[in-house]
Amino acid sequence: MPAIQLTPAQRKDKRADAHHLNPVVMIGGDGLTPAVTKEIDAALNAHGLIKVRVFSDDRAAREGMLLILADQLSAAPIQHIGKLLVLWRPIPEKEAGERDEDAKPGPRVVKIVKFSKSGNHRPQVKKVNVLGNQRVAQGGEIKRAKRKMTSAKKAAQSN
């Protein structure tokens, strides 16, 4: 697979974006093994723009690793500075219907407004963090969400 070719302006933007990143993958004394390549591929799928630290003193070997990785993983070599390699590949889009089976709703911030009984005072506004297994009850209380109950008759019909 060929490496992605970028214009110098695009490469400059990617270098600026990568400046604050920490290295995600480290290449040790064994060099570029299939396990390391697989890990870099997974990191590119997850992040798109990554830094790789190489623990080798040979500059030519590091430059070779950057070119090999870019070619094998169809990524763009952004930068080689010191012992850091910066690679970029667009993150693959998930299809509309594709979703993780294990994914559950994450925490969300809910604003609860309680009005005064007399109507003369300002309403109290409170922001609350509601977890995925919780719901907001009518009085503004946070309760654990109940599982949907299905009758035995409906359960028998669906099976």
C-alpha positions as CSV (number, residue, x, y, z in Angstrom):
1,M,0.0,0.0,0.0
2,P,1.5,3.4,-0.9
3,A,2.0,6.1,1.6
4,I,-0.4,9.1,1.5
5,Q,1.2,12.2,-0.2
6,L,0.5,15.5,1.5
7,T,1.4,19.1,0.4
8,P,3.9,21.0,2.6
9,A,1.1,23.2,3.9
10,Q,-0.9,20.1,5.0
11,R,2.1,18.5,6.6
12,K,2.8,21.8,8.5
13,D,-0.7,21.8,9.9
14,K,-0.4,18.1,11.0
15,R,3.0,18.9,12.7
16,A,1.3,21.7,14.6
17,D,-1.5,19.4,15.7
18,A,1.0,16.7,16.8
19,H,3.1,19.1,18.9
20,H,1.2,18.6,22.1
21,L,0.7,14.8,21.7
22,N,2.6,12.2,23.7
23,P,4.0,9.1,22.0
24,V,1.5,6.3,21.9
25,V,3.7,3.4,20.7
26,M,7.3,2.7,21.6
27,I,9.7,0.7,19.4
28,G,12.3,-1.0,21.5
29,G,15.5,-2.9,20.9
30,D,13.8,-5.6,18.7
31,G,13.0,-3.0,16.1
32,L,9.9,-3.1,13.9
33,T,8.2,-6.4,14.7
34,P,4.8,-7.4,13.4
35,A,3.3,-6.9,16.8
36,V,4.6,-3.3,16.9
37,T,3.2,-2.7,13.4
38,K,-0.2,-4.0,14.4
39,E,-0.2,-1.8,17.5
40,I,0.7,1.3,15.4
41,D,-2.1,0.4,12.9
42,A,-4.6,0.2,15.8
43,A,-3.4,3.5,17.2
44,L,-3.8,5.1,13.7
45,N,-7.4,3.7,13.5
46,A,-8.2,5.2,16.9
47,H,-6.4,8.5,16.8
48,G,-5.5,9.3,13.2
49,L,-2.4,11.4,14.2
50,I,0.2,9.6,16.4
51,K,3.7,9.9,17.7
52,V,6.0,6.9,17.9
53,R,9.1,6.8,20.0
54,V,12.1,4.8,18.7
55,F,14.7,3.7,21.2
56,S,17.5,3.4,18.7
57,D,20.6,5.6,18.2
58,D,20.8,4.9,14.4
59,R,19.2,7.8,12.6
60,A,19.2,6.0,9.2
61,A,17.3,3.1,10.8
62,R,14.7,5.5,12.2
63,E,14.2,7.1,8.9
64,G,13.8,3.7,7.3
65,M,11.3,2.7,9.9
66,L,9.2,5.9,9.2
67,L,9.2,5.1,5.5
68,I,8.4,1.4,6.0
69,L,5.5,2.2,8.4
70,A,4.1,4.8,6.1
71,D,4.2,2.4,3.2
72,Q,2.9,-0.7,5.0
73,L,0.1,1.1,6.8
74,S,-0.8,3.5,4.0
75,A,-0.2,6.5,6.2
76,A,1.5,9.9,5.7
77,P,5.0,10.4,7.2
78,I,4.6,13.8,8.9
79,Q,7.8,14.3,10.8
80,H,11.0,12.7,12.1
81,I,12.6,14.7,14.8
82,G,15.1,13.2,17.2
83,K,13.8,9.8,18.3
84,L,10.1,10.7,17.5
85,L,8.2,9.7,14.4
86,V,4.9,11.3,13.6
87,L,2.4,9.5,11.3
88,W,-1.1,10.4,10.1
89,R,-3.9,8.5,8.4
90,P,-7.5,9.6,8.2
91,I,-9.7,7.8,10.8
92,P,-12.0,5.4,9.0
93,E,-15.7,6.4,9.2
94,K,-18.1,4.1,11.0
95,E,-21.1,3.1,9.1
96,A,-24.5,4.6,10.2
97,G,-25.8,1.3,11.6
98,E,-22.5,0.1,13.0
99,R,-22.4,0.4,16.8
100,D,-20.5,-1.4,19.6
101,E,-22.6,-4.1,21.3
102,D,-20.9,-3.4,24.6
103,A,-21.4,0.4,24.4
104,K,-23.7,1.8,27.0
105,P,-24.9,5.4,27.3
106,G,-22.3,7.6,29.0
107,P,-22.6,10.2,31.6
108,R,-24.5,13.4,30.7
109,V,-25.1,16.7,32.4
110,V,-28.7,17.5,33.2
111,K,-30.0,20.8,34.3
112,I,-32.7,20.6,37.0
113,V,-34.9,23.6,37.7
114,K,-36.9,23.8,40.9
115,F,-39.4,26.7,41.1
116,S,-40.3,28.3,44.4
117,K,-43.7,27.4,45.9
118,S,-44.7,31.0,46.5
119,G,-43.6,32.2,43.0
120,N,-41.8,35.3,44.4
121,H,-38.3,33.9,44.4
122,R,-36.0,32.8,41.6
123,P,-36.0,29.2,40.6
124,Q,-33.1,27.1,41.7
125,V,-31.0,25.8,38.9
126,K,-28.7,22.8,39.6
127,K,-26.5,20.9,37.1
128,V,-26.3,17.2,37.9
129,N,-24.1,14.5,36.3
130,V,-26.4,11.6,35.3
131,L,-24.8,8.2,34.6
132,G,-25.9,5.8,31.9
133,N,-27.8,3.6,34.4
134,Q,-29.6,6.5,36.1
135,R,-32.7,8.6,35.3
136,V,-34.1,11.8,36.6
137,A,-37.4,11.3,38.5
138,Q,-40.2,13.9,38.5
139,G,-39.1,15.7,41.7
140,G,-35.6,16.2,40.3
141,E,-34.3,13.1,42.1
142,I,-31.7,10.9,40.5
143,K,-32.8,7.2,40.5
144,R,-31.4,4.1,39.1
145,A,-33.1,3.2,35.8
146,K,-35.4,0.2,36.0
147,R,-35.2,-2.6,33.5
148,K,-38.2,-2.8,31.1
149,M,-40.6,-5.3,32.3
150,T,-42.2,-7.5,29.7
151,S,-45.1,-9.8,30.5
152,A,-44.7,-13.5,30.4
153,K,-47.3,-13.6,27.6
154,K,-45.2,-11.2,25.4
155,A,-42.0,-13.0,26.2
156,A,-43.6,-16.3,25.1
157,Q,-44.8,-14.7,21.8
158,S,-41.4,-13.3,20.9
159,N,-39.7,-16.7,21.4
